[in-house]
Amino acid sequence: MSNSEQNTIVLASGNKGKLREFDALFSPLGIHITPQTELGVGDVPETGTTFVENAIIKARHAAKVTGLAAISDDSGIEIDYLNGAPGVYSARFSADSEGNGASDEKNNQKVLDSLKGVSKELRTARYQCILVYMAHAEDATPIICQAAWEGIIMEQEVGENGFGYDPLFWVPEFECSSAQLDPEQKNKISHRGKALEMLYQELVKVYKH
């Protein structure tokens, strides 16, 4: 394997926003992050029942197809009143019986409908992010970083920034919704921002020779 390949990590996602975030963080270590879509890697069914399982499934698949180290991210929101739902099904919460038709708008509406009449004290929730780094497809000891972001589900959508459940996610320390935070603020305090910082500290040990 060439030096450039040794310092290339495939991101098990085609999300351009995630790619920019990861690349900016890891480029000082001499690491080049390449999205799996550029390397001919298709999506793999997320059959796990936990964020960790799904993140490992995605990282292993990307590593197996490319022969490179891989990073994957599995995240979602847990609402206490709904016994942790939507959880691993956050992106497809409003999908039909065949798993199709979900959208941010429909997902948010389903959450609002599910919490109709529920008091603020019982609307506690958190975003969860799991990041997995696998050195290769057979890596039996992947690096796993987990971080959470606590908040409250609001009774209506507020804010234009972010995506997913951000317009419903009240951030107590800033007294606004996640969708009202600017991206820089959000990245410093969010579940993904915290998990990324943890992963960075781990990869420094691997790549900083």
SULLIN-V815338 format. One record per backbone hydrogen bond with DSSP energy under -0.5 kcal/mol. NH is the residue of the N-H (numbers start at 1). CO is the residue of the C=O. If there is no record, write none. Layout:
[[NH	CO] [NH	CO]]
This chain:
[[6	2] [7	3] [8	5] [9	32] [10	69] [11	34] [12	10] [12	71] [13	11] [19	15] [20	16] [21	17] [22	18] [23	19] [24	20] [25	21] [26	22] [27	23] [29	26] [30	27] [31	26] [32	7] [33	31] [34	9] [34	32] [36	11] [36	13] [38	35] [39	36] [40	37] [41	36] [42	40] [47	45] [54	50] [55	51] [56	52] [57	53] [58	54] [59	55] [60	56] [61	57] [62	58] [63	59] [64	60] [65	61] [66	62] [67	63] [69	8] [70	134] [71	10] [72	132] [74	130] [76	128] [78	126] [79	85] [80	78] [80	124] [82	79] [83	80] [84	79] [85	82] [87	77] [89	86] [90	87] [92	89] [93	90] [95	92] [96	100] [99	96] [107	103] [108	104] [109	105] [110	106] [111	107] [112	108] [113	109] [114	110] [115	111] [116	113] [118	115] [122	119] [123	120] [125	151] [126	78] [127	149] [128	76] [129	147] [130	74] [131	145] [132	72] [133	143] [134	70] [139	136] [143	133] [144	142] [145	131] [147	129] [149	127] [151	125] [152	170] [153	123] [154	152] [154	168] [158	167] [160	179] [161	179] [166	163] [168	165] [169	165] [169	166] [170	152] [170	168] [171	176] [172	170] [174	171] [175	171] [176	171] [178	166] [178	169] [179	166] [180	177] [181	178] [186	182] [187	183] [188	184] [188	185] [189	185] [189	186] [190	186] [194	190] [195	191] [196	192] [197	193] [198	194] [199	195] [200	196] [201	197] [202	198] [203	199] [204	200] [205	201] [205	202] [206	202] [207	203] [208	204] [209	207]]
